[in-house]
Amino acid sequence: MDDTTRIELEAAAFRTLVAHLRERSDVQNIDLMNLAGFCRNCLSRWYREAAEARHIPLPDTEAREIIYGMPYKEWQAKHQKAASPEQKAAFSQTPTSHGTS
């Protein structure tokens, strides 16, 4: 497979992942962190870091809006629930340096 095709396939998979996460607003970021070790905020940060590596300024707020499909504060108000004690306990056992949001 040539590099252009690989990059196109990776981009398509990324767009599908983002669309899936937008559709599954019932899945909380803490659940993603507990199960997969990353969440929507991690994905937006990776997106921002990739832009910065190419000298493209991209504030966190804009990167998050790309991933969430709306301003982050709006997503929080519509979809984010308080973490349960069980979720918090599981998160404290997750081997990651990322916080929840």
MMTF fields as JSON, N, C-alpha, C and O atoms, coordinates in Angstrom:
{
  "mmtfVersion": "1.0.0",
  "mmtfProducer": "UNKNOWN",
  "numBonds": 403,
  "numAtoms": 404,
  "numGroups": 101,
  "numChains": 1,
  "numModels": 1,
  "chainsPerModel": [1],
  "groupsPerChain": [101],
  "chainIdList": ["A"],
  "bondAtomList": [4, 2, 8, 6, 12, 10, 16, 14, 20, 18, 24, 22, 28, 26, 32, 30, 36, 34, 40, 38, 44, 42, 48, 46, 52, 50, 56, 54, 60, 58, 64, 62, 68, 66, 72, 70, 76, 74, 80, 78, 84, 82, 88, 86, 92, 90, 96, 94, 100, 98, 104, 102, 108, 106, 112, 110, 116, 114, 120, 118, 124, 122, 128, 126, 132, 130, 136, 134, 140, 138, 144, 142, 148, 146, 152, 150, 156, 154, 160, 158, 164, 162, 168, 166, 172, 170, 176, 174, 180, 178, 184, 182, 188, 186, 192, 190, 196, 194, 200, 198, 204, 202, 208, 206, 212, 210, 216, 214, 220, 218, 224, 222, 228, 226, 232, 230, 236, 234, 240, 238, 244, 242, 248, 246, 252, 250, 256, 254, 260, 258, 264, 262, 268, 266, 272, 270, 276, 274, 280, 278, 284, 282, 288, 286, 292, 290, 296, 294, 300, 298, 304, 302, 308, 306, 312, 310, 316, 314, 320, 318, 324, 322, 328, 326, 332, 330, 336, 334, 340, 338, 344, 342, 348, 346, 352, 350, 356, 354, 360, 358, 364, 362, 368, 366, 372, 370, 376, 374, 380, 378, 384, 382, 388, 386, 392, 390, 396, 394, 400, 398],
  "bondOrderList": [1, 1, 1, 1, 1, 1, 1, 1, 1, 1, 1, 1, 1, 1, 1, 1, 1, 1, 1, 1, 1, 1, 1, 1, 1, 1, 1, 1, 1, 1, 1, 1, 1, 1, 1, 1, 1, 1, 1, 1, 1, 1, 1, 1, 1, 1, 1, 1, 1, 1, 1, 1, 1, 1, 1, 1, 1, 1, 1, 1, 1, 1, 1, 1, 1, 1, 1, 1, 1, 1, 1, 1, 1, 1, 1, 1, 1, 1, 1, 1, 1, 1, 1, 1, 1, 1, 1, 1, 1, 1, 1, 1, 1, 1, 1, 1, 1, 1, 1, 1],
  "groupList": [{"groupName": "MET", "atomNameList": ["N", "CA", "C", "O"], "elementList": ["N", "C", "C", "O"], "formalChargeList": [0, 0, 0, 0], "bondAtomList": [1, 0, 2, 1, 3, 2], "bondOrderList": [1, 1, 2], "singleLetterCode": "M", "chemCompType": "L-PEPTIDE LINKING"}, {"groupName": "ASP", "atomNameList": ["N", "CA", "C", "O"], "elementList": ["N", "C", "C", "O"], "formalChargeList": [0, 0, 0, 0], "bondAtomList": [1, 0, 2, 1, 3, 2], "bondOrderList": [1, 1, 2], "singleLetterCode": "D", "chemCompType": "L-PEPTIDE LINKING"}, {"groupName": "THR", "atomNameList": ["N", "CA", "C", "O"], "elementList": ["N", "C", "C", "O"], "formalChargeList": [0, 0, 0, 0], "bondAtomList": [1, 0, 2, 1, 3, 2], "bondOrderList": [1, 1, 2], "singleLetterCode": "T", "chemCompType": "L-PEPTIDE LINKING"}, {"groupName": "ARG", "atomNameList": ["N", "CA", "C", "O"], "elementList": ["N", "C", "C", "O"], "formalChargeList": [0, 0, 0, 0], "bondAtomList": [1, 0, 2, 1, 3, 2], "bondOrderList": [1, 1, 2], "singleLetterCode": "R", "chemCompType": "L-PEPTIDE LINKING"}, {"groupName": "ILE", "atomNameList": ["N", "CA", "C", "O"], "elementList": ["N", "C", "C", "O"], "formalChargeList": [0, 0, 0, 0], "bondAtomList": [1, 0, 2, 1, 3, 2], "bondOrderList": [1, 1, 2], "singleLetterCode": "I", "chemCompType": "L-PEPTIDE LINKING"}, {"groupName": "GLU", "atomNameList": ["N", "CA", "C", "O"], "elementList": ["N", "C", "C", "O"], "formalChargeList": [0, 0, 0, 0], "bondAtomList": [1, 0, 2, 1, 3, 2], "bondOrderList": [1, 1, 2], "singleLetterCode": "E", "chemCompType": "L-PEPTIDE LINKING"}, {"groupName": "LEU", "atomNameList": ["N", "CA", "C", "O"], "elementList": ["N", "C", "C", "O"], "formalChargeList": [0, 0, 0, 0], "bondAtomList": [1, 0, 2, 1, 3, 2], "bondOrderList": [1, 1, 2], "singleLetterCode": "L", "chemCompType": "L-PEPTIDE LINKING"}, {"groupName": "ALA", "atomNameList": ["N", "CA", "C", "O"], "elementList": ["N", "C", "C", "O"], "formalChargeList": [0, 0, 0, 0], "bondAtomList": [1, 0, 2, 1, 3, 2], "bondOrderList": [1, 1, 2], "singleLetterCode": "A", "chemCompType": "L-PEPTIDE LINKING"}, {"groupName": "PHE", "atomNameList": ["N", "CA", "C", "O"], "elementList": ["N", "C", "C", "O"], "formalChargeList": [0, 0, 0, 0], "bondAtomList": [1, 0, 2, 1, 3, 2], "bondOrderList": [1, 1, 2], "singleLetterCode": "F", "chemCompType": "L-PEPTIDE LINKING"}, {"groupName": "VAL", "atomNameList": ["N", "CA", "C", "O"], "elementList": ["N", "C", "C", "O"], "formalChargeList": [0, 0, 0, 0], "bondAtomList": [1, 0, 2, 1, 3, 2], "bondOrderList": [1, 1, 2], "singleLetterCode": "V", "chemCompType": "L-PEPTIDE LINKING"}, {"groupName": "HIS", "atomNameList": ["N", "CA", "C", "O"], "elementList": ["N", "C", "C", "O"], "formalChargeList": [0, 0, 0, 0], "bondAtomList": [1, 0, 2, 1, 3, 2], "bondOrderList": [1, 1, 2], "singleLetterCode": "H", "chemCompType": "L-PEPTIDE LINKING"}, {"groupName": "SER", "atomNameList": ["N", "CA", "C", "O"], "elementList": ["N", "C", "C", "O"], "formalChargeList": [0, 0, 0, 0], "bondAtomList": [1, 0, 2, 1, 3, 2], "bondOrderList": [1, 1, 2], "singleLetterCode": "S", "chemCompType": "L-PEPTIDE LINKING"}, {"groupName": "GLN", "atomNameList": ["N", "CA", "C", "O"], "elementList": ["N", "C", "C", "O"], "formalChargeList": [0, 0, 0, 0], "bondAtomList": [1, 0, 2, 1, 3, 2], "bondOrderList": [1, 1, 2], "singleLetterCode": "Q", "chemCompType": "L-PEPTIDE LINKING"}, {"groupName": "ASN", "atomNameList": ["N", "CA", "C", "O"], "elementList": ["N", "C", "C", "O"], "formalChargeList": [0, 0, 0, 0], "bondAtomList": [1, 0, 2, 1, 3, 2], "bondOrderList": [1, 1, 2], "singleLetterCode": "N", "chemCompType": "L-PEPTIDE LINKING"}, {"groupName": "GLY", "atomNameList": ["N", "CA", "C", "O"], "elementList": ["N", "C", "C", "O"], "formalChargeList": [0, 0, 0, 0], "bondAtomList": [1, 0, 2, 1, 3, 2], "bondOrderList": [1, 1, 2], "singleLetterCode": "G", "chemCompType": "PEPTIDE LINKING"}, {"groupName": "CYS", "atomNameList": ["N", "CA", "C", "O"], "elementList": ["N", "C", "C", "O"], "formalChargeList": [0, 0, 0, 0], "bondAtomList": [1, 0, 2, 1, 3, 2], "bondOrderList": [1, 1, 2], "singleLetterCode": "C", "chemCompType": "L-PEPTIDE LINKING"}, {"groupName": "TRP", "atomNameList": ["N", "CA", "C", "O"], "elementList": ["N", "C", "C", "O"], "formalChargeList": [0, 0, 0, 0], "bondAtomList": [1, 0, 2, 1, 3, 2], "bondOrderList": [1, 1, 2], "singleLetterCode": "W", "chemCompType": "L-PEPTIDE LINKING"}, {"groupName": "TYR", "atomNameList": ["N", "CA", "C", "O"], "elementList": ["N", "C", "C", "O"], "formalChargeList": [0, 0, 0, 0], "bondAtomList": [1, 0, 2, 1, 3, 2], "bondOrderList": [1, 1, 2], "singleLetterCode": "Y", "chemCompType": "L-PEPTIDE LINKING"}, {"groupName": "PRO", "atomNameList": ["N", "CA", "C", "O"], "elementList": ["N", "C", "C", "O"], "formalChargeList": [0, 0, 0, 0], "bondAtomList": [1, 0, 2, 1, 3, 2], "bondOrderList": [1, 1, 2], "singleLetterCode": "P", "chemCompType": "L-PEPTIDE LINKING"}, {"groupName": "LYS", "atomNameList": ["N", "CA", "C", "O"], "elementList": ["N", "C", "C", "O"], "formalChargeList": [0, 0, 0, 0], "bondAtomList": [1, 0, 2, 1, 3, 2], "bondOrderList": [1, 1, 2], "singleLetterCode": "K", "chemCompType": "L-PEPTIDE LINKING"}],
  "groupTypeList": [0, 1, 1, 2, 2, 3, 4, 5, 6, 5, 7, 7, 7, 8, 3, 2, 6, 9, 7, 10, 6, 3, 5, 3, 11, 1, 9, 12, 13, 4, 1, 6, 0, 13, 6, 7, 14, 8, 15, 3, 13, 15, 6, 11, 3, 16, 17, 3, 5, 7, 7, 5, 7, 3, 10, 4, 18, 6, 18, 1, 2, 5, 7, 3, 5, 4, 4, 17, 14, 0, 18, 17, 19, 5, 16, 12, 7, 19, 10, 12, 19, 7, 7, 11, 18, 5, 12, 19, 7, 7, 8, 11, 12, 2, 18, 2, 11, 10, 14, 2, 11],
  "groupIdList": [1, 2, 3, 4, 5, 6, 7, 8, 9, 10, 11, 12, 13, 14, 15, 16, 17, 18, 19, 20, 21, 22, 23, 24, 25, 26, 27, 28, 29, 30, 31, 32, 33, 34, 35, 36, 37, 38, 39, 40, 41, 42, 43, 44, 45, 46, 47, 48, 49, 50, 51, 52, 53, 54, 55, 56, 57, 58, 59, 60, 61, 62, 63, 64, 65, 66, 67, 68, 69, 70, 71, 72, 73, 74, 75, 76, 77, 78, 79, 80, 81, 82, 83, 84, 85, 86, 87, 88, 89, 90, 91, 92, 93, 94, 95, 96, 97, 98, 99, 100, 101],
  "secStructList": [7, 7, 2, 2, 2, 2, 2, 2, 2, 2, 2, 2, 2, 2, 2, 2, 2, 2, 2, 2, 2, 2, 2, 6, 6, 6, 1, 7, 2, 2, 2, 2, 2, 2, 2, 2, 1, 7, 7, 2, 2, 2, 2, 2, 2, 2, 2, 2, 2, 2, 2, 2, 2, 6, 6, 7, 7, 7, 7, 2, 2, 2, 2, 2, 2, 2, 2, 2, 1, 1, 7, 2, 2, 2, 2, 2, 2, 2, 2, 7, 7, 7, 7, 7, 2, 2, 2, 2, 2, 2, 2, 2, 6, 1, 7, 7, 1, 7, 7, 7, 7],
  "xCoordList": [0.854, 0.0, 0.9, 1.864, 0.581, 1.396, 0.995, -0.081, 1.868, 1.646, 0.384, -0.332, 0.098, -1.098, -2.357, -3.256, -2.431, -3.595, -3.711, -4.805, -2.59, -2.602, -3.121, -3.957, -2.637, -3.066, -4.556, -5.267, -5.03, -6.455, -7.31, -8.368, -6.854, -7.588, -7.577, -8.598, -6.426, -6.344, -7.263, -7.93, -7.303, -8.173, -9.641, -10.436, -9.998, -11.379, -11.741, -12.84, -10.829, -11.072, -11.214, -12.067, -10.393, -10.479, -11.837, -12.474, -12.277, -13.579, -14.703, -15.658, -14.6, -15.611, -15.602, -16.663, -14.419, -14.312, -14.944, -15.716, -14.63, -15.191, -16.713, -17.415, -17.23, -18.676, -19.314, -20.372, -18.674, -19.198, -19.242, -20.237, -18.181, -18.16, -19.212, -19.791, -19.467, -20.513, -21.886, -22.732, -22.107, -23.391, -23.578, -24.707, -22.498, -22.571, -22.294, -21.403, -23.056, -22.887, -23.262, -22.945, -23.941, -24.265, -23.026, -23.027, -21.98, -20.742, -19.92, -19.492, -19.712, -19.009, -17.497, -16.967, -16.823, -15.369, -14.69, -13.713, -15.187, -14.558, -14.679, -13.781, -15.791, -15.933, -14.906, -14.298, -14.718, -13.697, -12.315, -11.533, -12.019, -10.712, -10.538, -9.477, -11.574, -11.48, -11.298, -10.579, -11.939, -11.884, -10.749, -10.14, -10.467, -9.533, -8.288, -7.33, -8.3, -7.137, -7.058, -6.034, -8.134, -8.204, -9.666, -10.567, -9.885, -11.249, -11.306, -10.321, -12.44, -12.607, -11.603, -11.076, -11.342, -10.396, -8.986, -8.246, -8.611, -7.301, -7.233, -6.237, -8.292, -8.326, -8.199, -7.489, -8.877, -8.773, -7.365, -6.848, -6.761, -5.39, -4.426, -3.543, -4.568, -3.711, -3.887, -2.923, -5.112, -5.393, -4.675, -4.027, -4.792, -4.126, -2.612, -1.952, -2.055, -0.614, -0.146, 0.934, -0.942, -0.583, -0.578, 0.292, -1.544, -1.581, -0.359, 0.295, -0.052, 1.094, 2.407, 3.319, 2.506, 3.722, 3.925, 5.037, 2.835, 2.897, 2.806, 2.527, 3.047, 3.041, 1.692, 1.618, 0.616, -0.74, -1.298, -1.557, -1.489, -2.028, -3.479, -4.305, -3.77, -5.121, -5.391, -4.896, -6.165, -6.466, -7.244, -7.945, -7.111, -7.836, -9.334, -9.967, -9.898, -11.346, -11.752, -12.787, -10.953, -11.274, -11.054, -11.846, -9.996, -9.737, -10.858, -11.305, -11.303, -12.402, -13.688, -14.438, -13.949, -15.168, -15.12, -16.154, -13.945, -13.802, -14.196, -14.884, -13.768, -14.053, -15.481, -16.164, -15.938, -17.268, -18.395, -19.542, -18.071, -19.111, -19.901, -20.911, -19.449, -20.079, -19.109, -18.147, -19.34, -18.459, -18.474, -19.513, -17.306, -17.156, -18.114, -18.715, -18.261, -19.16, -20.597, -21.336, -20.987, -22.329, -22.479, -23.495, -21.453, -21.503, -21.607, -22.396, -20.805, -20.849, -22.256, -22.79, -22.85, -24.185, -25.234, -26.151, -25.112, -26.102, -25.888, -26.857, -24.633, -24.358, -23.561, -23.68, -22.758, -21.877, -22.63, -23.371, -22.42, -23.018, -21.908, -20.741, -22.277, -21.296, -20.808, -21.589, -19.524, -18.951, -19.421, -19.47, -19.761, -20.189, -18.969, -17.841, -19.188, -18.057, -17.342, -16.122, -18.105, -17.511, -16.627, -15.537, -17.1, -16.304, -15.021, -13.946, -15.147, -13.968, -12.97, -11.762, -13.466, -12.578, -11.86, -10.659, -12.589, -11.975, -10.942, -9.875, -11.248, -10.315, -9.027, -7.941, -9.15, -7.947, -7.014, -5.834, -7.533, -6.73, -6.236, -5.466, -6.679, -6.296, -4.879, -4.573, -4.008, -2.617, -2.524, -2.235, -2.771, -2.707, -2.335, -2.552, -1.785, -1.437, -2.444, -2.254, -3.519, -4.502, -5.595, -5.951, -6.109, -7.237, -8.54, -8.555, -9.63, -10.942, -11.497, -11.122, -12.377, -13.075, -14.477, -15.249],
  "yCoordList": [-1.175, 0.0, 1.239, 1.315, 2.185, 3.399, 4.351, 4.219, 5.297, 6.216, 7.048, 7.268, 7.512, 8.333, 7.548, 8.062, 6.327, 5.483, 5.205, 5.273, 4.893, 4.641, 5.856, 5.721, 7.035, 8.264, 8.513, 8.92, 8.272, 8.445, 7.484, 7.862, 6.245, 5.254, 5.628, 5.517, 6.07, 6.505, 7.692, 7.75, 8.63, 9.795, 9.375, 9.894, 8.444, 7.957, 7.262, 7.453, 6.46, 5.786, 6.806, 6.646, 7.844, 8.898, 9.605, 9.834, 9.951, 10.619, 9.725, 10.21, 8.439, 7.494, 7.423, 7.387, 7.402, 7.394, 8.644, 8.552, 9.806, 11.059, 11.053, 11.441, 10.623, 10.55, 9.603, 9.898, 8.48, 7.506, 8.109, 7.953, 8.791, 9.404, 10.499, 10.671, 11.239, 12.264, 11.62, 12.135, 10.496, 9.793, 9.152, 9.024, 8.754, 8.058, 9.014, 8.774, 10.094, 11.057, 10.458, 11.03, 9.302, 8.621, 8.025, 7.772, 7.8, 7.257, 8.41, 9.298, 8.382, 9.454, 9.342, 8.251, 10.474, 10.474, 9.604, 8.921, 9.619, 8.807, 7.322, 6.54, 6.93, 5.535, 5.181, 4.111, 6.09, 5.869, 5.751, 4.87, 6.648, 6.605, 5.286, 4.665, 4.868, 3.64, 2.406, 1.477, 2.397, 1.226, 1.266, 0.239, 2.458, 2.539, 3.375, 3.347, 4.116, 4.932, 6.237, 6.919, 6.602, 7.902, 8.312, 7.489, 9.605, 10.111, 11.151, 11.372, 11.776, 12.802, 13.937, 14.468, 14.307, 15.393, 14.993, 15.816, 13.747, 13.26, 13.356, 13.816, 12.922, 12.949, 14.378, 14.623, 15.314, 16.711, 17.258, 18.053, 16.837, 17.278, 16.711, 17.432, 15.449, 14.85, 15.575, 15.775, 15.961, 16.705, 18.055, 18.444, 18.761, 20.056, 19.895, 20.695, 18.877, 18.644, 18.344, 18.781, 17.609, 17.323, 18.612, 18.813, 19.477, 20.771, 21.601, 22.177, 21.66, 22.448, 21.921, 22.699, 20.61, 20.027, 20.493, 20.461, 20.925, 21.444, 22.97, 23.58, 23.57, 25.029, 25.648, 26.753, 24.911, 25.411, 25.689, 24.748, 26.959, 27.247, 26.773, 27.078, 26.031, 25.526, 25.53, 24.659, 26.493, 26.532, 25.291, 24.667, 24.944, 23.805, 23.901, 22.902, 25.092, 25.243, 24.837, 24.197, 25.202, 24.835, 23.351, 22.718, 22.794, 21.359, 20.546, 19.548, 20.965, 20.241, 20.35, 19.38, 21.512, 21.659, 20.745, 20.222, 20.548, 19.631, 18.216, 17.517, 17.8, 16.442, 16.307, 15.337, 17.263, 17.179, 17.557, 17.159, 18.324, 18.76, 19.951, 20.326, 20.54, 21.712, 22.257, 21.577, 23.473, 23.967, 23.002, 22.447, 22.822, 21.862, 22.153, 21.231, 23.418, 23.768, 23.358, 22.927, 23.496, 23.079, 21.564, 21.075, 20.816, 19.358, 18.947, 18.07, 19.587, 19.271, 19.482, 18.624, 20.631, 20.949, 19.96, 19.612, 19.505, 18.595, 17.141, 16.404, 16.72, 15.284, 14.797, 13.631, 15.649, 15.154, 14.986, 15.866, 13.842, 13.539, 13.484, 13.27, 13.677, 13.559, 12.113, 11.171, 11.958, 10.613, 9.949, 10.577, 8.682, 7.914, 7.542, 7.582, 7.184, 6.714, 5.519, 5.395, 4.642, 3.482, 3.911, 3.372, 4.878, 5.375, 6.032, 5.833, 6.815, 7.492, 6.474, 6.632, 5.442, 4.404, 3.679, 3.425, 3.346, 2.675, 3.59, 3.129, 4.879, 5.821, 5.922, 6.041, 5.875, 5.986, 4.79, 4.858, 3.71, 2.515, 2.473, 1.587, 3.429, 3.455, 3.982, 5.068, 3.233, 3.69, 4.749, 4.436, 5.991, 7.095, 8.367, 8.485, 9.304, 10.581, 11.662, 12.832, 11.268, 12.24, 12.415, 11.476, 13.621, 13.897, 13.712, 13.513, 13.776, 13.685, 15.074, 16.017, 15.18, 16.439, 16.142, 17.063],
  "zCoordList": [0.0, 0.0, 0.0, 0.761, -0.843, -0.893, 0.244, 0.827, 0.541, 1.667, 1.509, 2.486, 0.306, 0.09, 0.409, 1.074, -0.051, 0.229, 1.719, 2.279, 2.367, 3.806, 4.561, 5.455, 4.211, 4.89, 4.658, 5.577, 3.44, 3.141, 3.955, 4.458, 4.082, 4.878, 6.356, 7.034, 6.856, 8.257, 8.511, 9.543, 7.583, 7.734, 7.737, 8.521, 6.871, 6.841, 8.148, 8.67, 8.677, 9.952, 11.077, 11.949, 11.069, 12.075, 11.998, 13.026, 10.791, 10.638, 11.139, 11.746, 10.895, 11.372, 12.894, 13.519, 13.493, 14.951, 15.542, 16.496, 14.991, 15.499, 15.359, 16.292, 14.219, 14.017, 15.028, 15.584, 15.257, 16.224, 17.629, 18.337, 18.032, 19.362, 19.492, 20.565, 18.421, 18.447, 18.61, 19.341, 17.932, 18.029, 19.401, 19.876, 20.03, 21.316, 22.467, 23.281, 22.532, 23.615, 24.966, 26.008, 24.951, 26.202, 26.86, 28.065, 26.089, 26.636, 27.189, 26.452, 28.479, 29.159, 28.942, 28.734, 28.995, 28.842, 29.891, 29.585, 31.113, 32.162, 31.826, 32.139, 31.187, 30.77, 29.701, 29.741, 28.744, 27.716, 28.352, 27.995, 29.301, 29.972, 30.716, 30.655, 31.409, 32.197, 31.313, 31.681, 30.164, 29.298, 28.278, 27.979, 27.746, 26.632, 26.919, 26.147, 28.021, 28.358, 27.598, 27.645, 26.889, 26.222, 26.141, 26.294, 25.895, 25.774, 24.664, 23.96, 24.512, 23.485, 23.666, 22.688, 24.917, 25.171, 24.747, 24.208, 24.983, 24.523, 23.004, 22.446, 22.347, 20.886, 20.366, 19.391, 21.008, 20.575, 20.838, 20.053, 21.926, 22.218, 21.184, 20.719, 20.812, 19.79, 18.456, 17.718, 18.159, 16.932, 16.968, 15.996, 18.088, 18.263, 18.159, 17.495, 18.802, 18.756, 17.333, 16.934, 16.57, 15.177, 14.36, 13.512, 14.615, 13.92, 14.294, 13.425, 15.587, 16.044, 15.477, 15.195, 15.311, 14.736, 13.295, 12.768, 12.672, 11.301, 11.287, 10.255, 12.448, 12.608, 12.268, 11.73, 12.592, 12.406, 13.8, 14.55, 14.163, 15.493, 15.589, 14.728, 16.641, 16.853, 18.352, 19.068, 18.838, 20.269, 20.713, 19.915, 21.989, 22.54, 22.26, 21.918, 22.404, 22.205, 20.791, 20.606, 19.798, 18.42, 18.165, 17.466, 18.721, 18.558, 19.199, 18.635, 20.359, 21.012, 20.206, 20.105, 19.635, 18.835, 17.61, 17.195, 17.03, 15.897, 16.317, 15.573, 17.491, 17.962, 18.474, 18.146, 19.271, 19.873, 18.915, 19.117, 17.874, 16.946, 17.442, 16.847, 18.517, 19.127, 20.157, 20.517, 20.641, 21.709, 22.901, 23.26, 23.496, 24.597, 25.747, 26.298, 26.114, 27.227, 26.91, 27.795, 25.647, 25.24, 25.366, 25.86, 24.914, 25.033, 26.497, 26.85, 27.347, 28.776, 29.328, 30.031, 29.005, 29.529, 29.037, 29.782, 27.794, 27.217, 27.619, 27.802, 27.759, 27.827, 29.028, 29.404, 29.636, 30.694, 32.0, 32.436, 32.603, 33.908, 34.951, 34.622, 36.183, 37.265, 37.334, 37.195, 37.547, 37.651, 38.934, 39.991, 38.831, 40.001, 40.836, 40.343, 42.092, 42.898, 42.26, 42.365, 41.598, 40.938, 39.767, 39.575, 38.99, 37.862, 38.363, 37.797, 39.427, 39.988, 40.532, 40.355, 41.185, 41.729, 40.593, 40.681, 39.528, 38.386, 37.742, 37.338, 37.641, 37.033, 37.835, 37.267, 39.142, 39.972, 39.764, 40.106, 39.212, 38.928, 37.477, 37.106, 36.666, 35.259, 35.111, 35.603, 34.441, 34.276, 33.169, 32.014, 33.544, 32.588, 33.317, 34.523, 32.603, 33.206, 32.842, 33.175, 32.156, 31.718, 32.772, 33.484, 32.853, 33.748, 33.014, 31.8, 33.742, 33.118, 32.931, 33.629, 31.997, 31.747, 31.302, 31.034]
}
